[in-house]
Amino acid sequence: MSLYGLTQKEIIQTLLEERFSVKAHFDEIKTIYKERPKKKVNKIIHIE
């Protein structure tokens, strides 16, 4: 299951327990992929 943080994990745990009477346990969250920029870029945008 892909989660986006502790808050989402807590919400899913609460929903499972309230709606289905299921107690869920999640292991610690691990980052499986992180995108990083290849180089620094400067950009100027004119807004009129």
C-alpha positions in Angstrom: 0.0 0.0 0.0 1.4 3.4 -0.9 0.9 6.1 1.7 1.8 9.8 1.7 2.6 10.2 5.4 1.6 9.7 9.0 -1.6 11.6 8.7 -2.9 9.4 5.8 -1.9 6.3 7.8 -3.8 7.5 10.8 -6.9 8.3 8.7 -6.9 4.8 7.1 -6.5 3.1 10.5 -9.4 5.0 11.9 -11.7 4.3 8.9 -10.9 0.6 8.9 -11.7 0.4 12.6 -14.9 2.5 12.5 -16.4 1.1 9.3 -15.2 -2.6 9.4 -14.1 -3.2 13.0 -10.6 -4.1 11.7 -7.6 -3.1 13.7 -4.8 -2.3 11.4 -1.1 -2.0 12.1 1.4 -0.3 9.7 5.2 -0.8 9.8 7.4 2.3 9.8 7.1 4.3 6.6 10.0 4.0 4.2 10.8 6.2 1.2 11.1 3.9 -1.8 11.8 6.5 -4.5 12.9 10.1 -4.3 13.2 12.4 -7.3 16.1 14.9 -7.3 17.0 17.6 -9.8 20.0 16.9 -11.9 21.3 20.5 -11.8 20.4 24.0 -10.5 18.3 26.1 -12.9 17.4 29.8 -12.8 14.3 31.0 -14.6 12.7 34.4 -14.9 9.1 34.8 -15.8 7.5 38.2 -16.7 3.9 38.5 -15.6 2.0 41.5 -17.0 
